[in-house]
Amino acid sequence: MRLSDFGARFLASGGFVSYIPARITGFKKFTGSGMAGSLLALALVPFLPEGRPFALFCLAFLPFSIWIASLASRSYGTHDDPRIVIDEIIGFWTAILFLPRTPFHLASAFIFFRALDTLKPWPIKKLETTCGGGFGIIVDDLLAGAEANLLARLAAMIFL
């Protein structure tokens, strides 16, 4: 394996975190890698800035994630390989954008994001199937994150 392939796979898989569920279950599909990527994104939250600096960080991370997802997809030889979880990372970070970092907000954003990312209601599924390359890998999770953000805000208005 070339060093560039190794680097793309390392970054796209969240430091190979996405490999862990498949090793445990032995399954090639529906491994839980997306959950592992989302949990990694959640675990990194305390190390990330808040407010506008976090939005700027996400804005800079977006083209980087598209580029890395594209490189990793080519390296794996499949579009949106389950080991690619950089899309779950940017998707979850979108779900918490401009939300207070309380346990309620983080948990509700996480639950809504995982549900939307798994079920892929319209138009998320449409974006996943019509967009190609790294952009296609990232954009459906980005939209799932935006929708999860709105649902977490609504949940906070109802329950808090």
N, C-alpha and C positions, 0 to 999 in steps of 0.2 A: 504494500500500500504506500502510495506517495505521501509525503509529509503534508502537502496541501489537502489531500483527502482526509488524513488523520485530523488535521486542524478543523476542517469543516464539520466532520462527524462529531468531534469533541464539543464544539460550540453548539451545534444544532441539537445535540442530545442532552444538553445541560450538564456537560462534564461526564457523559456516559450514564447519567442517572436513569435515562429511559431504557437502558439495557437491563436494569435490575428486575423489573416485573417479569420480563420474558424468561430470564434465567430461573426465576422462582417457579413460574407456572409451566414453562416449556411450550407455551402457545406462541405461534408466529403472528396471529391476528388477534385483536381485542386483548392485548396484553396488560393493559392498565398503564401503559407508558404515558398517555395523556394526563392521567391522574398524577403520576410521578412528576411530570413537568409542571403541572399546576401547583403541586405541593412545594416544589423547588422555588417557584415564583413567590409563593406565600412566605416561605422561609427567608427569602432575601429581602422582604419588605422592611424589616427594621434597619437595614443597611442603606436604604434608599432615601433620597430627600423627599420632602413633602411639598404640596402646593405647586406653584409655578415652576420651581426647579425640577420637580418630578415630571411635570408635563413636558418640559424641554428635554429632559433625559429620555422620556418615551419617544418624543419626536425624533431624536437622534438615533435611538435604538431601532426604530421602525425600518429605515432603509438598510441598516446593518443586518437586521433579522431577515429581511427579504433576500439580501445577497447571500447570507449564510445558508438559508433554507434552499436556495437555488443550487449552490455549490454541493450541499449535502445530498440533495435529490439526485443530482448527476452522479455523485460518488456511489450512492446506493443503487442507482439504476432504476429507481421507481419514483413516481410522483407521490409526494406526501407520505413517505415511508413512516411507519409508526414510531420509529426511533427518533424522528425529528420532532422535538418538543419545544423548540424556540418559539413556535407559533402559540403554544399554550402559555409560555412565559409572557410574551407581549400582550396576549389576549387577556390574561388575568390582570396584568398591570393596567390595562385599559379599563378593566372592570372596577378598579379601585381609584381611578384618576379623580382627584378633587373630592374624594370621600374622606371623612374623618377616619383615622386608623384605630377605631374602637373594635373590640371583639365582635360586636353585632354587625358592624359594617363589613369587616373582613370576612366573617363567616357567611353572611348573606350574599356578598359579591362572589365568594368562592362557590357556594351552592348553585346560585343562578348561572354562573359561568360554566360550571361543569355540566349542568343540565342542558344548557343551550348548545354547548360544544358537542355533547353526545347526541342529542336529539336532532340537532340541525334543522329547526323549523325554517320555513321560507322567510326571508330571502337568503339565509345563511347557506342552505344547501345549494341554492342556485349559484351563489358566488363560488362555492367550493367546486362545482362541476363545470363552470364556464370559464374560470380564470386559470391560466396556466403558470408554470414556473414558480419561482419563489414567491411572487405576488399572490398567486392562487393558493399557496400553502398558508400564507399569513392572513390574507384578507378575511376569510371566514371566521377565524378566531378573533380578529380585530372587531368585526361586527358583533360576534357573540359577547365580547367584552363590553362593547358600548351598550348593548341591550341589557346585559347583566348589571351594568352601572345604573341604568335607569330603573331597573327593577329593585335594586338594593336601596335606591333613594326612596322609591315608593314604599317599600317594606318599612323603612325607617320612619316615614311619615305616618304609617298606620300603627306600628308597634312601639314607637318611642315617644 
